[in-house]
Amino acid sequence: MRLSRLTPSTNQLLGVAAVVGRQFSLDVLRAVLGQSDDELEVSIEEAIAAGVVEERSVVGTDVTYRFSHAFFRETLYDEIIAPRRIRLHQQIARAFEVV
């Protein structure tokens, strides 16, 4: 479900986020994508503006993000070919260990 009005970097971020799960953090995406904070923030802001992602924060905890509808996540996840999904799951597992 490549969202044509979003930039390629935002679509890439959303694809990785879809493998992480319905809820995700920028720390994990940063570790997997290797992008700067500015690049990640621009992409996440774009995804929020498009209504694909919502910001979720609780006082005293880290900010997390969540797909606004499970359909977005499931569709993005299903569009990733199996070998890439497997590789992303491995990278994300390593990122969780670090984060």
C-alpha positions in Angstrom: 0.0 0.0 0.0 2.4 2.6 -1.1 0.8 5.8 -0.3 1.5 7.9 -3.4 1.3 11.2 -1.7 4.0 10.4 0.8 7.7 10.6 0.2 9.8 7.4 -0.4 11.5 7.9 3.0 8.1 8.0 4.7 6.9 4.9 2.9 10.1 3.2 3.9 9.6 4.2 7.5 6.0 2.9 7.4 7.1 -0.4 6.0 9.6 -1.0 8.8 7.1 0.2 11.4 4.6 -2.3 10.0 7.0 -5.1 10.7 7.6 -3.8 14.3 3.8 -3.9 14.9 0.8 -1.7 15.4 2.7 0.4 18.0 6.3 1.4 17.6 9.0 3.9 18.7 11.4 6.1 16.8 14.3 4.5 18.7 13.7 1.2 17.1 13.1 2.7 13.7 16.3 4.8 14.0 18.3 1.6 14.8 16.9 -0.2 11.8 16.8 2.6 9.2 20.0 4.4 10.3 18.4 7.8 9.6 19.0 11.0 11.5 16.5 12.3 14.0 15.6 15.1 11.6 14.9 12.6 8.8 12.8 10.4 11.1 10.8 13.3 12.5 10.0 14.7 9.0 8.8 11.2 7.9 6.7 10.6 11.1 5.2 14.1 10.8 4.2 13.4 7.2 2.6 10.1 8.2 0.7 11.8 11.1 -0.5 14.6 8.7 -1.7 11.9 6.3 -3.7 10.2 9.1 -1.8 6.9 8.8 0.0 7.2 12.2 -1.0 8.7 15.6 1.3 10.0 18.3 0.8 8.5 21.7 2.4 9.8 24.8 1.8 9.4 28.5 3.3 11.8 31.0 6.6 10.6 32.2 7.1 7.9 29.5 8.5 7.8 26.0 6.5 8.9 23.0 5.3 6.0 20.9 3.5 5.9 17.6 0.6 3.7 16.4 -1.0 3.0 13.1 -4.3 4.8 13.2 -6.0 1.7 11.8 -4.8 -1.9 11.8 -5.7 -2.1 8.1 -2.8 0.3 7.3 -0.3 -1.8 9.1 -1.6 -5.2 7.8 -1.5 -3.9 4.2 2.0 -2.5 4.4 3.2 -5.7 6.1 1.7 -7.9 3.5 3.3 -6.0 0.6 6.8 -6.8 1.9 8.2 -9.9 0.3 9.0 -12.7 2.7 12.8 -12.6 2.5 12.8 -8.9 3.3 10.3 -9.4 6.1 12.5 -12.1 7.7 15.5 -9.8 7.5 13.6 -6.9 9.0 12.3 -9.1 11.8 16.0 -10.0 12.6 17.1 -6.3 12.4 14.2 -5.2 14.6 15.0 -8.0 17.2 18.6 -6.7 17.4 17.3 -3.1 17.7 15.0 -4.1 20.6 18.0 -5.6 22.4 20.0 -2.3 22.0 17.1 0.0 22.8 
